[in-house]
Amino acid sequence: MKILMVGLGRMGMNMTRRLLRAGHEVVAYNRTPAKVDEVSREGARPATSLENGVRQLEPPRVVWLMLPAGSVIDEHVERLLTFLSTGDIVVDGGNSYFRDDLRRASILGERGIRYLDAGVSGGIWGLGAGYCTMVGGDRSAFDHIEPVLKDLAPKDGYLYCGPAGAGHFVKMVHNGIEYGMMAAYSEGFEIIKASPYGESLHLGRVSHLWNQGSVIRSWLLELAEEVFHEAPDLGEISGWVEDSGEGRWTLQQAVDTGVSAPVIAASLFQRFRSRQQDPFADRVLAALRNKFGGHAVHKKGERAGRDTAGAGSVRAASADPRAKPRE
């Protein structure tokens, strides 16, 4: 099949390569031409512009967008409206908000252009392992591009999820779950690191062990094993963690539908906290404890020791259910 791939970032470039290796004819376009030149040396047909790329296709033309969510995709959709015709197909393979898919499907549908939203998971490993792909939108368009989906994915690694928005909706929830899983692993490893056994336990070996038949085995643990073998103390890595939107959207959906999602909520707020230094809320907390209980306040620049009294209070409460923790 011939397809135009628009956007040659970390995902788009390797998806193009995987399709080329499977025998598909890929026309490649990117805002910066260097990446187009690179992949054209591997067999892709270069496009000098979006319009030039579309003109290299035959009807029904298939344009796959691998672009950042938001206005960039809207801009490309608007431009494609001037080049595409009835029956052509636009696929948004980025991490778009599913409600935006409803609007884009309607705009394109007025011109008879079919729209698919494809949530793609696989990251930088997808070139070799394949991309798990969740697709929503026009069913006839899905049937038409299924050979592409099959070759992008591992065995049983793609699914038609339903009408417009369904693919990105499933991917959104997938990413929300991912937030919670990563947060749980991170907390567990920190508990080990802070324990009396933290110096003797190699977290890479623990990660490997847990992947041998354990109920918490996963690909994330495989990655954790690599991380800890490369840098056991992660000394060169900052704790700053971005969020790309899907966690927020998942949580908003939970609020809208009255679904309790405390784990995903906590993992999202943990990412917010990772980007704060000496947050104001913690200073308010320290000041209040000082005011009502006379507890010590550490001035900026001072290093506070571990609150062993607090840990003792937890042990005491566990030993005697009548005991009440004291501030």
C-alpha positions in Angstrom: 0.0 0.0 0.0 1.1 3.6 -0.7 0.8 6.0 2.2 2.0 9.5 3.1 3.6 9.7 6.5 3.6 13.3 7.9 5.9 13.9 10.9 9.1 12.0 11.3 9.8 12.3 15.0 10.7 9.4 17.2 7.5 7.5 16.4 6.9 8.6 12.8 10.4 7.9 11.6 10.5 4.3 13.0 6.9 3.6 11.8 8.0 4.7 8.3 11.0 2.3 8.5 8.8 -0.6 9.7 6.4 -0.1 6.8 9.2 0.1 4.3 10.7 -3.1 5.6 7.2 -4.7 5.2 7.1 -3.7 1.5 4.8 -0.7 1.7 5.5 2.4 -0.4 5.9 5.3 1.9 6.0 9.0 0.9 7.6 10.9 3.8 7.2 14.6 4.7 8.6 16.5 7.7 8.8 20.2 8.4 12.6 20.0 8.6 13.9 18.3 5.4 16.9 16.6 7.0 14.8 13.7 8.3 13.1 13.3 5.0 16.6 13.0 3.4 17.6 10.4 6.0 14.6 8.1 5.5 14.6 8.6 1.7 18.0 7.0 1.7 16.3 4.0 3.2 13.7 3.7 0.5 11.0 6.3 1.3 9.9 8.7 -1.4 10.6 12.3 -0.3 7.9 15.0 -0.3 9.0 18.6 -0.5 5.7 19.8 0.9 2.4 18.5 2.2 0.8 19.1 -1.1 3.7 17.5 -3.0 3.3 14.4 -0.8 -0.5 14.2 -1.5 0.1 14.5 -5.2 2.3 11.4 -5.1 -0.6 9.2 -4.0 -3.4 7.5 -5.9 -7.0 7.6 -4.8 -8.1 6.7 -2.3 -5.2 8.6 -0.8 -4.1 7.8 2.8 -2.4 10.4 4.9 -1.1 9.4 8.3 -0.3 12.3 10.7 2.3 11.7 13.4 2.2 15.1 15.0 1.9 16.7 18.4 -1.6 16.9 19.7 -3.5 20.2 19.4 -3.4 23.1 17.0 -0.6 21.6 14.8 -3.0 18.8 13.8 -5.8 21.2 13.2 -3.6 23.3 10.9 -2.7 20.2 8.9 -6.3 19.1 8.6 -7.2 22.5 7.3 -4.5 22.3 4.7 -5.4 18.8 3.7 -9.0 19.9 3.0 -7.6 21.8 0.0 -5.7 18.8 -1.4 -7.9 15.7 -0.6 -11.1 14.5 -2.3 -14.1 12.3 -1.5 -13.0 8.8 -0.3 -9.5 9.8 0.8 -8.4 8.9 4.4 -6.7 11.0 7.1 -5.3 9.1 10.1 -4.3 11.0 13.2 -1.7 8.7 14.9 -0.7 11.2 17.7 -2.0 11.4 21.2 -5.0 13.6 20.5 -7.9 14.2 22.9 -10.8 12.0 21.7 -13.2 15.0 21.8 -11.0 16.7 19.1 -11.5 13.6 16.9 -15.3 14.1 16.9 -14.8 17.7 15.6 -12.2 16.7 13.0 -14.2 13.7 11.8 -17.2 16.0 11.2 -15.1 18.7 9.4 -13.5 16.1 7.0 -16.7 14.2 6.7 -18.5 17.2 5.2 -16.1 16.9 2.3 -16.5 13.1 2.1 -13.0 12.5 3.5 -12.8 9.6 5.9 -11.1 10.0 9.3 -9.4 7.6 11.6 -8.0 8.2 15.1 -5.2 5.8 15.9 -3.7 5.6 19.4 -0.3 4.1 19.0 1.8 2.6 21.8 5.3 1.2 21.4 7.6 4.1 21.8 11.2 3.8 20.5 11.0 0.0 20.7 8.2 -0.2 18.2 10.5 -0.5 15.2 11.5 -4.0 16.3 8.6 -5.1 18.6 5.7 -3.5 16.7 3.2 -0.9 17.6 0.0 -1.6 19.6 -2.6 0.4 17.7 -6.1 1.3 18.9 -8.3 2.7 16.0 -11.5 4.5 15.9 -13.5 6.2 13.1 -14.8 5.2 9.7 -15.0 1.4 9.5 -14.5 1.3 5.7 -11.3 3.4 6.1 -10.1 0.9 8.8 -10.7 -2.0 6.4 -8.8 -0.2 3.7 -5.7 0.5 5.7 -5.8 -2.8 7.7 -2.7 -4.1 5.8 -0.7 -1.1 7.1 -2.0 -1.7 10.7 -1.2 -5.4 10.5 2.4 -4.7 9.5 2.9 -2.0 12.1 1.7 -4.1 14.9 2.8 -7.4 16.6 0.5 -10.4 16.4 -3.0 -9.4 17.6 -1.6 -5.9 18.2 -4.3 -3.7 16.6 -8.0 -3.3 17.2 -11.0 -1.4 15.7 -12.4 0.2 18.8 -15.5 1.9 17.4 -16.6 5.2 15.9 -14.7 8.5 15.8 -12.8 9.1 19.0 -12.8 5.5 20.3 -9.2 4.8 19.4 -7.8 7.8 21.1 -10.2 7.2 24.0 -8.8 3.7 24.6 -5.2 5.0 24.2 -6.0 7.8 26.7 -7.1 5.3 29.4 -4.1 3.1 28.5 -1.8 6.1 29.3 -3.7 6.8 32.5 -3.1 3.2 33.6 0.5 3.6 32.6 0.9 6.6 34.9 -0.4 4.6 37.9 1.8 1.6 37.1 5.0 3.6 36.8 4.2 5.5 40.1 3.7 2.2 42.0 6.9 0.8 40.7 8.8 4.0 41.6 7.4 4.1 45.1 8.3 0.5 45.7 11.8 0.9 44.6 12.2 4.0 46.8 10.9 2.0 49.8 13.6 -0.6 49.2 16.2 2.1 48.6 15.4 3.8 51.9 15.3 0.6 53.9 18.2 -1.1 55.9 18.5 -3.5 53.0 18.8 -0.7 50.4 22.6 -0.7 50.3 22.9 -4.5 49.7 20.0 -4.9 47.3 20.7 -4.2 43.6 17.5 -2.8 42.2 18.4 -4.2 38.7 18.5 -7.7 40.1 15.3 -7.2 42.0 13.6 -6.0 38.8 14.9 -9.1 37.0 13.7 -11.3 39.7 10.2 -9.8 39.8 9.9 -10.5 36.0 10.4 -14.3 36.5 6.8 -15.5 37.1 5.8 -12.8 39.6 2.3 -11.3 39.4 3.8 -7.8 38.9 6.0 -8.8 35.9 5.9 -6.4 33.0 7.8 -4.7 30.2 8.2 -1.7 32.5 10.1 -3.9 34.9 12.4 -5.0 32.0 13.1 -1.3 31.3 13.7 -0.7 35.1 16.2 -3.5 35.1 18.1 -1.8 32.2 17.9 1.5 34.0 19.3 0.3 37.3 22.1 -1.7 35.6 23.1 1.4 33.7 22.9 3.8 36.7 22.1 2.1 40.0 21.6 5.4 41.9 20.2 7.4 38.9 22.6 10.2 40.0 22.5 12.0 36.7 18.7 12.0 36.3 16.5 14.8 37.6 13.2 13.9 39.2 11.3 16.3 36.9 8.5 14.3 35.2 6.4 15.9 32.4 2.8 14.8 31.6 1.7 14.9 28.0 -2.0 15.3 28.7 -3.5 11.8 28.6 -3.4 11.5 32.4 -5.3 14.7 32.9 -7.9 13.7 30.2 -8.3 10.3 31.8 -8.9 11.9 35.2 -11.4 14.4 33.7 -13.3 11.5 32.1 -13.4 9.8 35.5 -14.9 13.0 37.0 -17.4 13.4 34.2 -18.7 9.9 34.6 -18.4 9.6 38.4 -15.8 6.9 38.4 -13.4 6.7 41.3 -9.8 6.7 40.1 -7.6 7.5 43.1 -4.5 5.7 41.8 -4.4 7.5 38.5 -5.2 10.8 40.3 -2.4 10.4 42.7 0.1 9.4 40.0 -0.8 12.5 38.0 -0.4 14.8 41.0 2.9 13.1 41.7 4.1 14.3 38.3 3.0 17.8 39.2 4.9 17.6 42.5 8.0 16.4 40.7 8.3 19.8 38.9 8.1 21.9 42.1 11.0 22.9 44.3 10.2 23.7 47.9 6.4 23.9 47.1 4.4 26.6 48.9 2.0 24.0 50.3 4.8 22.3 52.2 5.9 25.6 53.7 2.3 26.2 54.8 2.2 22.8 56.4 5.5 23.3 58.3 4.3 26.7 59.5 1.0 25.3 60.8 2.7 22.5 62.6 4.9 25.0 64.3 2.0 27.2 65.3 -0.2 24.6 66.9 2.4 22.2 68.2 5.6 24.0 68.5 7.3 21.7 66.1 10.7 22.8 64.7 10.8 24.7 61.4 13.8 24.2 59.2 15.1 27.3 57.5 16.0 27.2 53.9 19.4 25.7 53.4 19.2 23.5 56.5 19.2 19.7 56.0 16.5 18.0 58.1 17.1 14.5 59.3 14.6 11.7 58.8 11.5 11.9 60.9 12.1 8.8 62.9 9.5 9.8 65.5 6.9 9.6 62.8 8.0 6.2 61.8 7.8 5.1 65.4 4.3 6.4 65.6 3.3 4.2 62.7 4.8 1.2 64.4 3.1 2.1 67.7 -0.3 2.5 65.9 0.2 -0.9 64.2 1.0 -2.6 67.5 -1.9 -1.1 69.5 -5.1 -0.2 67.6 -6.1 2.1 70.4 -3.0 4.2 69.9 -3.6 7.5 68.1 -0.9 9.1 66.0 0.1 12.5 67.5 1.2 15.6 65.6 
